[in-house]
Amino acid sequence: MIPKVDNGNTISLSQFIFIIHGAQVGTGILFLPRTLAEKSGTDGWLVLPLCYLFSTVASIAWIQIARRYSQQLLNNKMGGIIKKTIVIIYIVYFSFYAWVVILNGMLYIKGNLLPKTPDYFIIILFLIPTYLVVSEKIYVLGRYSEIVFYLTIWIVLLFLIPLKEGIILNMLPIFKNGIDGILNAFPQAIFPFTGFEIVFCIYPYLMRKQDAIKGIVIANSITLVFYIFMTLSCFIFFSPDEITSYNQPVLSILKIIEVSFLERFDLIIITLYLFVVFTAWIPYIYAGLLCIGNLTNQENNNIHICIFFLCIILSVFFIHPSWSQAKNWQDLISHVGIGTAYIFPIFMLLVIKLRGDT
């Protein structure tokens, strides 16, 4: 049995759902329709339900592992060289993932809103509110993720406006390239569903732990619906040949929306969407800090936060990353994520079953 966590630091089922959903949906959706179109044409969206199935299976495996071991992580009791090695691997994974998402967020703000602002200064502006969340208890992250979801869900409806100029025939014929053609997009489509692996770190804080599986399935389902809707919107609006010429087709659709009393309405939406992007990197930073605290046996994370943030600022100051570099790093972490998020929990669950651990 997992010991009871302080009632003042628990999260509800809805907060649990929105933390996971927020970790999944970040800047990846901006590129996803183009990536799917390049690999599988307009059939690319058909691979998303398959990715959803794999992510749900891996999510349930993570919950089964969390029921056995996550409290040891929470109480700084992960002993043994192998366990500490695993913790170090996930510290690097969580930290690098958060860094890549922050870089993508910085680049799209710099490219669309603040082109003359130094990149490291934008990063500093990002890290100030990030610190206010990660330095507090997890219920603050839960409340932030929940309120951001409710305040920004209406943005999705805006994509219905340009669809009146779209052509539904762009979607036909379905299965034009067969099953093999659809599966070509699987490696690129599976990564945007990652984010569920942080369930291992937030599971002990869930108020009703018996609802964990239900929560993770709902979170993955919301993400699936969001990805399918956005992908179909792009496929219907752009022609099959045209969509691959846009680096970020989702943003390109927003630029078409016009309001009579506002200029560059898309910039307002981009600014609001930044709150959603925050919910993508903050859970990973929180999970990484929890692992660092376990490794160092220190509960006070302020020094770890300062060191981590300083590394982010200095890396941007010296590297000045570009979109191509960010894409290369995202491709790297996507390949690593298949192992850390999907393969590892299933492997661990099989080991637990074979050993008969309870």
Secondary structure as GFF3:
##gff-version 3
##sequence-region A 1 358
A	DSSP	three_ten_helix	7	9	.	.	.	ID=ss1
A	DSSP	alpha_helix	13	24	.	.	.	ID=ss2
A	DSSP	alpha_helix	28	40	.	.	.	ID=ss3
A	DSSP	three_ten_helix	41	47	.	.	.	ID=ss4
A	DSSP	alpha_helix	48	74	.	.	.	ID=ss5
A	DSSP	alpha_helix	81	112	.	.	.	ID=ss6
A	DSSP	alpha_helix	119	134	.	.	.	ID=ss7
A	DSSP	alpha_helix	138	152	.	.	.	ID=ss8
A	DSSP	alpha_helix	154	157	.	.	.	ID=ss9
A	DSSP	three_ten_helix	158	160	.	.	.	ID=ss10
A	DSSP	three_ten_helix	162	165	.	.	.	ID=ss11
A	DSSP	three_ten_helix	168	171	.	.	.	ID=ss12
A	DSSP	alpha_helix	178	183	.	.	.	ID=ss13
A	DSSP	alpha_helix	186	190	.	.	.	ID=ss14
A	DSSP	three_ten_helix	191	193	.	.	.	ID=ss15
A	DSSP	three_ten_helix	196	198	.	.	.	ID=ss16
A	DSSP	alpha_helix	199	202	.	.	.	ID=ss17
A	DSSP	three_ten_helix	203	205	.	.	.	ID=ss18
A	DSSP	three_ten_helix	209	211	.	.	.	ID=ss19
A	DSSP	alpha_helix	212	237	.	.	.	ID=ss20
A	DSSP	three_ten_helix	243	245	.	.	.	ID=ss21
A	DSSP	alpha_helix	249	254	.	.	.	ID=ss22
A	DSSP	alpha_helix	265	296	.	.	.	ID=ss23
A	DSSP	alpha_helix	302	319	.	.	.	ID=ss24
A	DSSP	alpha_helix	323	337	.	.	.	ID=ss25
A	DSSP	pi_helix	338	343	.	.	.	ID=ss26
A	DSSP	alpha_helix	344	355	.	.	.	ID=ss27
###
